[in-house]
Amino acid sequence: MTDLVRTLGATVRQLREAHAWSQEELAEHAGMNRSYIGEIERGSAIASIVTVEKLAAALGVPISWLLGSGAAHVSLRDAQVAGTRS
């Protein structure tokens, strides 16, 4: 597993939890399967750019937040502020 895959998974999980959503709720918002969300969070699936775009839209953050090196340390408030700027 690469650092990018690990970062994406950790960031998705952190933002999902900040929204107080289950994996199933995030899957609903993103139009995806719940088990695939779990695989992304664990780093056992490599998400396509289209999937990353869906996750970013559902979580209300720019794609760069999910892929950036510091993205795993964002707070929901920071994410909401950034989402209004994109």
C-alpha positions as CSV (number, residue, x, y, z in Angstrom):
1,M,0.0,0.0,0.0
2,T,1.4,3.4,-0.9
3,D,1.4,6.5,1.2
4,L,-1.2,8.1,-1.1
5,V,-3.6,5.1,-0.7
6,R,-3.1,5.2,3.1
7,T,-3.6,9.0,3.3
8,L,-6.8,8.8,1.2
9,G,-8.2,6.1,3.4
10,A,-7.4,7.8,6.7
11,T,-8.7,11.1,5.4
12,V,-12.0,9.6,4.2
13,R,-12.5,7.9,7.5
14,Q,-11.6,11.0,9.6
15,L,-14.0,13.2,7.6
16,R,-16.7,10.6,7.6
17,E,-16.5,10.3,11.4
18,A,-16.4,14.1,11.7
19,H,-19.8,14.1,9.9
20,A,-20.9,11.4,12.4
21,W,-21.8,9.2,9.4
22,S,-21.5,5.4,9.2
23,Q,-19.8,3.9,6.2
24,E,-23.3,3.1,4.9
25,E,-24.4,6.8,5.2
26,L,-21.3,8.0,3.3
27,A,-21.9,5.4,0.7
28,E,-25.4,6.7,0.2
29,H,-24.2,10.3,-0.1
30,A,-21.5,9.3,-2.6
31,G,-23.7,6.8,-4.6
32,M,-21.3,4.0,-3.8
33,N,-21.3,0.6,-2.1
34,R,-20.7,0.4,1.7
35,S,-18.2,-2.4,1.5
36,Y,-16.2,-0.4,-1.1
37,I,-16.0,2.6,1.4
38,G,-14.6,0.2,4.0
39,E,-12.0,-1.1,1.5
40,I,-10.9,2.5,0.7
41,E,-10.6,3.4,4.3
42,R,-8.5,0.3,5.0
43,G,-6.4,0.9,2.0
44,S,-7.2,-2.4,0.4
45,A,-8.8,-0.8,-2.6
46,I,-7.2,1.8,-4.9
47,A,-9.9,4.3,-5.8
48,S,-10.2,5.8,-9.2
49,I,-10.2,9.6,-9.7
50,V,-14.0,9.4,-10.3
51,T,-14.5,7.7,-7.0
52,V,-12.3,10.3,-5.2
53,E,-14.4,13.0,-6.9
54,K,-17.6,11.4,-5.6
55,L,-16.2,11.1,-2.1
56,A,-15.0,14.7,-2.1
57,A,-18.4,15.9,-3.2
58,A,-20.2,13.8,-0.6
59,L,-17.8,15.0,2.2
60,G,-18.0,18.6,1.0
61,V,-14.2,19.1,0.5
62,P,-12.0,19.7,-2.5
63,I,-10.4,16.6,-4.1
64,S,-7.0,17.9,-3.0
65,W,-8.0,17.5,0.6
66,L,-8.4,13.8,0.1
67,L,-5.1,13.4,-1.7
68,G,-2.9,16.0,0.0
69,S,-0.1,15.0,2.4
70,G,-1.6,17.0,5.3
71,A,-5.2,16.0,4.6
72,A,-5.4,13.3,7.4
73,H,-5.2,16.1,10.0
74,V,-8.1,18.3,8.9
75,S,-11.0,19.1,11.1
76,L,-14.6,19.2,9.9
77,R,-14.7,23.0,10.5
78,D,-11.6,23.4,8.3
79,A,-13.1,21.1,5.7
80,Q,-16.4,23.1,5.6
81,V,-14.6,26.4,5.2
82,A,-12.5,25.0,2.4
83,G,-15.5,23.5,0.8
84,T,-17.1,27.0,0.5
85,R,-14.0,28.3,-1.2
86,S,-13.8,25.7,-4.0
